[in-house]
Amino acid sequence: MTYDTPGFETVAIRSGQRRTNEFEHSEPIFATSSFVFENAAQAAARFSGDEPGNIYSRFTNPTTNIFEQRLAALEGGEACVATASGMAAIMSLCVGLLKSGDHIVSSRSIFGSTTTLFDKYLTRFGIDTSYVDLTDINDWKRAVRPTTQLFFLETPSNPLAEIADIRAVADLAHENNCLLAVDNCFCTPALQQPLALGADVIVHSATKYLDGQGRIVGGAVVGSQELVGEELFGVIRTTGPSMSPFNAWVALKGLETLSLRMTAHSQQALKLAHFLEQHTAVEKVFYAGLESHPQYELAKQQQSDFGGVVSFVVRGGREKAWHLIDSTQILSITANLGDVKSTITHPFTTTHGKVSETVKLQSGITEGLVRVAVGLEYIDDIISDISRGLDG
Ligand SMILES: *Cc1c(COP(=O)(O)O)cnc(C)c1O
């Protein structure tokens, strides 16, 4: 970049691109598994690491590199490594950072597969996880053990939009010689930059807002050159969950409109949240952009907007919630989010279906809860589609 202090949108559109001899305007897709060398000596120098350059697309690929450099710049990190999925990013982080006997402290409301990774698979390798209340710093303090290495959180939480004080959790992690990893899927760097608040590493599901149009599965890890550029790069190039060049191209084009989309998702979600809040068939709305939200002030400080996910409890439990979902004609009934297409889901019986009833109710996942990931269709159409089942 040759700009003095380029703004977020300029970085999202311009950074990372290196034009080839063909002078293409848009970024090219390098659909190649391997790269050739001018001679045997160059091959030897590339393999030994004496000469930088491409060898094989499991290690590096020029299209994937553009996505990585662009996302690193947007998060304010030194390095980024792209992965085949968001879960591959989280798994690689754990493999790179942890060893047998280590301990993780994690917020309780995290993505379902992340919980399964921690509880079912990492435990096999002698790594234990304690879960804490995202919003209660004393709960985090109490959970720390001498073997704790990693703090992990998602904010805003899914589906109840609770907000973690990233700075406070980062300080606590560092006092205990631990690293803080933040899953920044819901806000993206367009709305929240956890590294600037003290987090050490960011994980992403590029499947969600980074692509933003529901076309690919992908992920990324962002952080320091030492941790991500060297250690995690080594893990990923060796174990293999690299991002394909085509998926990287889709995601890097997605980044170009990220800021615009996140602003629009947030505006639409706030309108829906206001509408739901005054509706007599709705018991409670969970959205950090509402002044009634207990952490509205913290969310306003830490985020530049509130994101696209709104959850609410309808009166009448599961029957009414399912009726509402089944009455929609535009919204997609699917658990995915981060798409221009609005989606609607019943967390109790889908995303949290395997969680025990006690834990669900403890964490506020009730039978009447509905989650909407507000897309970019005309907002009045989204609201009337949801009204159909509320009024009926
Ligand atoms: C979807 C999601 C993931 C996992 O990402 P995949 O790309 O599906 O592997 C992780 N964290 C959060 C918050 C997610 O929403």
The ligand as an SDF file (V2000), in Angstrom:
LIG
                    3D

 15 15  0  0  0  0  0  0  0  0999 V2000
  -20.0540  -21.1210   11.4730 C   0  0  0  0  0  0  0  0  0  0  0  0
  -19.2290  -20.7500   12.6210 C   0  0  0  0  0  0  0  0  0  0  0  0
  -18.0210  -21.4120   12.8830 C   0  0  0  0  0  0  0  0  0  0  0  0
  -17.5270  -22.5720   12.0620 C   0  0  0  0  0  0  0  0  0  0  0  0
  -17.2560  -22.1970   10.7500 O   0  0  0  0  0  0  0  0  0  0  0  0
  -17.3400  -23.2170    9.5190 P   0  0  0  0  0  0  0  0  0  0  0  0
  -16.8780  -22.3680    8.3800 O   0  0  0  0  0  0  0  0  0  0  0  0
  -18.7580  -23.6800    9.4230 O   0  0  0  0  0  0  0  0  0  0  0  0
  -16.4190  -24.3360    9.8110 O   0  0  0  0  0  0  0  0  0  0  0  0
  -17.2720  -20.9970   13.9660 C   0  0  0  0  0  0  0  0  0  0  0  0
  -17.6910  -19.9830   14.7530 N   0  0  0  0  0  0  0  0  0  0  0  0
  -18.8470  -19.3360   14.5360 C   0  0  0  0  0  0  0  0  0  0  0  0
  -19.2610  -18.2350   15.4380 C   0  0  0  0  0  0  0  0  0  0  0  0
  -19.6620  -19.6880   13.4680 C   0  0  0  0  0  0  0  0  0  0  0  0
  -20.8230  -19.0690   13.2770 O   0  0  0  0  0  0  0  0  0  0  0  0
  1  2  1  0
  2  3  1  0
  2 14  2  0
  3  4  1  0
  3 10  2  0
  4  5  1  0
  5  6  1  0
  6  7  2  0
  6  8  1  0
  6  9  1  0
 10 11  1  0
 11 12  2  0
 12 13  1  0
 12 14  1  0
 14 15  1  0
M  END
$$$$
